[in-house]
């Protein structure tokens, strides 16, 4: 399948924004999103680089989603690579601020960045990344905003058991990121579900 250049550009922009949001969450050191907590936990437990652990987790979740007929696309591969590289680059140059207040502000700033990044890259309709594919695989019957919370919660639990940091940011992501992505997609008139809606252009929201 071929994609219009505009859709690929939207995909790249969304993935970079998503990676920036993940890096900000990690830098705040108040816990991260559940998927990153799982990847970070595996990296800590095995000594693998973050991007390698990210790739291994990603392939596993994409395969599980395919069982539920949510198939990968070019966006699936681009998301894994671009987000992983963006996180690796940014965490090397960002410093955790001193004091709880500045860290909470950094966390608060990261949250909408993460939600918008997910909504934008999914809105390119080029294929979902691992965590999003796993959530979309259960929508229906479970709406994405809640199935995504379940995926994030499961990832956070496993990552914590492997030694990753879990904190207030992790809880906020589990409870609020799914609804946040849903809100961002509505405000931006994007549909996070994959496959071009009948009779509409790429990325348009179905009525």
C-alpha positions in Angstrom: 0.0 0.0 0.0 1.2 3.5 -0.9 0.5 6.6 1.2 0.3 10.2 0.2 3.3 12.4 1.2 1.0 14.5 3.4 -0.1 11.5 5.5 3.5 10.4 5.9 4.5 13.9 7.1 1.6 13.8 9.6 2.9 10.4 10.8 6.4 11.7 11.3 5.3 14.9 13.1 3.1 12.9 15.4 5.8 10.4 16.2 8.4 13.1 17.0 5.8 14.9 19.3 5.0 11.6 21.0 8.7 10.8 21.6 9.2 14.3 23.0 6.3 13.7 25.4 7.7 10.4 26.5 11.1 12.0 27.1 9.6 14.8 29.2 7.8 12.2 31.3 11.0 10.3 31.9 12.9 13.4 32.7 10.3 14.5 35.3 11.2 11.3 37.2 7.7 11.0 38.6 6.8 7.9 36.7 6.2 7.6 33.0 3.5 6.3 30.7 2.8 2.6 31.2 4.3 1.5 27.9 7.6 3.4 28.5 7.6 2.0 32.1 7.5 -1.5 30.6 10.3 -0.8 28.1 12.4 1.0 30.7 11.9 -1.9 33.1 13.1 -4.4 30.5 16.1 -2.2 29.7 17.0 -1.9 33.4 16.6 -5.7 34.0 18.5 -6.8 30.9 21.0 -4.1 30.2 19.6 -3.5 26.8 19.5 0.0 25.2 16.1 1.7 25.5 15.6 1.5 21.8 16.3 -2.2 21.6 13.9 -3.0 24.5 11.3 -0.7 22.8 11.7 -2.7 19.6 11.2 -6.1 21.3 8.1 -5.0 23.2 6.7 -3.4 20.1 7.0 -6.5 17.9 5.3 -8.5 20.6 2.3 -6.2 21.0 1.9 -5.8 17.3 1.8 -9.5 16.8 -0.8 -9.9 19.6 -2.9 -7.1 18.0 -2.8 -8.9 14.6 -4.5 -11.8 16.2 -7.4 -9.5 16.7 -7.2 -8.3 13.1 -5.5 -5.0 13.8 -2.7 -5.3 11.2 0.5 -3.3 11.1 1.3 -0.7 8.5 4.2 1.6 7.6 3.2 3.7 10.6 3.7 0.8 12.9 7.4 0.6 12.0 8.0 4.3 11.8 6.4 4.8 15.2 8.6 2.3 16.9 11.8 3.6 15.3 11.1 7.4 15.4 9.7 7.4 19.0 12.6 5.2 20.3 15.3 7.4 18.6 13.6 10.6 19.7 13.4 9.5 23.4 17.0 8.3 23.3 18.3 11.6 21.9 16.2 13.8 24.3 16.8 12.0 27.5 20.6 12.5 27.0 20.2 16.3 26.9 17.4 16.9 29.3 18.1 17.2 33.1 15.6 16.5 35.9 14.9 19.8 37.7 15.5 20.2 41.4 12.4 20.3 43.6 9.0 18.7 43.3 7.3 21.8 42.0 9.4 22.1 38.8 9.1 18.4 38.2 5.3 18.5 38.5 5.3 21.4 36.0 7.4 19.4 33.6 5.1 16.4 34.0 2.0 18.6 33.4 3.6 20.0 30.2 4.4 16.6 29.0 0.9 15.2 29.3 -0.8 17.2 26.5 2.2 16.7 24.3 1.9 12.9 24.7 -1.9 13.0 24.0 -1.6 15.2 20.9 1.3 13.1 19.5 -0.7 9.9 19.8 -3.8 11.5 18.2 -1.8 13.0 15.3 0.2 9.9 14.4 -2.9 7.7 14.6 -4.8 10.3 12.5 -2.4 9.7 9.6 -4.1 6.3 9.2 -0.8 4.5 8.3 -0.9 1.9 11.0 -0.8 1.9 14.8 2.2 1.6 17.0 2.4 -1.3 19.6 0.5 0.1 22.6 -2.1 1.8 20.5 -2.6 -1.3 18.3 -3.0 -3.4 21.4 -5.7 -1.0 22.7 -7.5 -0.7 19.3 -7.6 -4.5 19.0 -10.2 -4.5 21.8 -12.3 -1.6 20.4 -14.9 -2.8 20.0 -16.1 -4.0 22.5 -14.1 -1.7 24.8 -13.8 1.9 23.7 -10.2 3.0 22.9 -10.1 5.5 25.7 -10.6 2.7 28.3 -8.8 -0.1 26.5 -5.8 2.2 26.2 -5.9 2.8 30.0 -5.9 -1.0 30.5 -2.8 -1.4 28.2 -1.0 1.4 30.0 -1.9 -0.1 33.4 -0.7 -3.5 32.5 2.6 -2.1 31.2 3.1 0.0 34.3 2.6 -3.0 36.5 5.1 -5.3 34.6 7.6 -2.5 34.3 7.4 -1.7 38.0 8.0 -5.4 38.8 11.2 -5.2 36.7 12.5 -2.2 38.5 11.2 0.9 36.6 10.0 4.0 38.4 6.3 4.3 38.9 4.8 7.5 40.4 2.1 10.1 40.1 2.7 10.5 36.4 2.2 6.8 35.8 -1.2 6.9 37.6 -2.2 10.1 35.7 -1.4 8.4 32.4 -3.3 5.2 33.3 -6.4 7.2 34.3 -6.3 10.1 31.9 -4.2 9.5 28.8 -6.9 7.4 27.0 -9.6 10.1 27.5 -7.0 12.7 26.7 -6.2 11.2 23.3 -9.9 10.9 22.7 -10.3 14.6 23.4 -7.3 15.6 21.3 -8.6 13.6 18.4 -12.0 15.3 18.6 -10.5 18.7 18.8 -8.2 18.0 15.9 -11.0 16.3 13.9 -9.0 13.0 13.7 -10.1 9.4 13.9 -7.7 7.2 15.8 -9.1 4.0 14.3 -7.1 2.7 11.4 -8.3 2.3 7.9 -9.6 5.2 5.8 -13.3 6.0 6.6 -15.5 5.3 3.7 -16.2 8.5 1.6 -13.8 10.6 3.6 -10.2 11.8 3.1 -7.2 10.5 5.1 -7.3 11.3 8.7 -10.9 12.7 8.7 -13.1 11.8 11.5 -16.1 9.6 10.8 -19.4 11.0 11.6 
